[in-house]
Amino acid sequence: MRPPISSRQIALIIVFLVVATLALALSASFVGACPTCPATRAARANVLGSGFWKNLGLVSLPLVVLLGFSALLYRVGASTREGDPSP
């Protein structure tokens, strides 16, 4: 049987729902923007321009390095101290 939900948890859920609703309501103007307007086309050309893939690679490089290092540690395993039981 699940324990009852406390009033603090209910308050946090309500705050989250209010913030999520406001975020969706305020972003509706961005979603409804004209995709063929000159300003939108200029912004899209700046973001998806010639340096897009280079910048995307540089942004994702730390994640790739961290994942590679984590996989190496998982594969090799961290050594335990003498006398400690291995997990």
Phi and psi in degrees as a GROMACS rama.xvg file:
@    title "Ramachandran Plot"
@    xaxis  label "Phi"
@    yaxis  label "Psi"
@TYPE xy
-78.7185  143.065  ARG-2
-70.5555  152.948  PRO-3
-66.8973  153.061  PRO-4
-80.1851  131.689  ILE-5
-78.8705  165.181  SER-6
-67.0966  -29.9199  SER-7
-66.2267  -41.2343  ARG-8
-65.7195  -38.4466  GLN-9
-64.5142  -41.0061  ILE-10
-64.2935  -40.6026  ALA-11
-65.2701  -38.6798  LEU-12
-64.3331  -42.5653  ILE-13
-64.6163  -42.9458  ILE-14
-62.4497  -42.86  VAL-15
-61.4642  -44.4868  PHE-16
-64.2074  -39.0478  LEU-17
-65.531  -44.7161  VAL-18
-64.8601  -41.6773  VAL-19
-64.5516  -39.9055  ALA-20
-65.232  -43.1023  THR-21
-64.5556  -39.7575  LEU-22
-62.9389  -42.6488  ALA-23
-67.7906  -39.4006  LEU-24
-67.2669  -38.5452  ALA-25
-77.4297  -25.4724  LEU-26
-86.486  -3.51238  SER-27
-62.9252  -31.5337  ALA-28
-68.0718  -33.0033  SER-29
-72.31  -36.8136  PHE-30
-67.9634  -36.8189  VAL-31
-85.8158  11.278  GLY-32
-64.8975  151  ALA-33
-71.3935  117.035  CYS-34
-73.8691  -15.7949  PRO-35
-108.973  8.20547  THR-36
-68.2193  151.277  CYS-37
-59.9752  -37.8392  PRO-38
-66.1989  -38.9246  ALA-39
-67.8757  -41.6482  THR-40
-65.083  -37.4522  ARG-41
-67.4691  -41.8006  ALA-42
-65.429  -41.856  ALA-43
-63.966  -37.7097  ARG-44
-66.5066  -36.4062  ALA-45
-69.2124  -41.1212  ASN-46
-74.3076  -46.4333  VAL-47
-97.5361  29.6857  LEU-48
-74.8379  -158.284  GLY-49
-67.7798  -27.8617  SER-50
-92.6528  10.7297  GLY-51
-61.3668  -50.3718  PHE-52
-69.0646  -35.3446  TRP-53
-64.521  -46.2936  LYS-54
-66.1063  -39.074  ASN-55
-63.4351  -40.2815  LEU-56
-64.406  -41.3458  GLY-57
-68.2162  -33.431  LEU-58
-71.6634  -38.1159  VAL-59
-84.9346  -10.3325  SER-60
-60.1519  -44.9509  LEU-61
-59.9878  -36.6121  PRO-62
-65.2004  -42.167  LEU-63
-64.3287  -42.0346  VAL-64
-64.9217  -44.2757  VAL-65
-63.824  -42.6617  LEU-66
-65.2203  -38.9172  LEU-67
-64.8521  -42.9837  GLY-68
-64.9913  -40.5413  PHE-69
-64.4441  -42.3739  SER-70
-64.5731  -37.637  ALA-71
-63.7504  -45.527  LEU-72
-64.41  -37.3137  LEU-73
-66.597  -42.1601  TYR-74
-69.9593  -46.03  ARG-75
-79.7288  -40.5799  VAL-76
89.2323  141.716  GLY-77
-81.1294  139.441  ALA-78
-75.3923  145.526  SER-79
-97.1753  157.842  THR-80
-71.6545  156.516  ARG-81
-62.2219  127.992  GLU-82
96.6001  -18.7136  GLY-83
-80.2162  134.509  ASP-84
-69.3658  140.095  PRO-85
-75.9783  144.994  SER-86
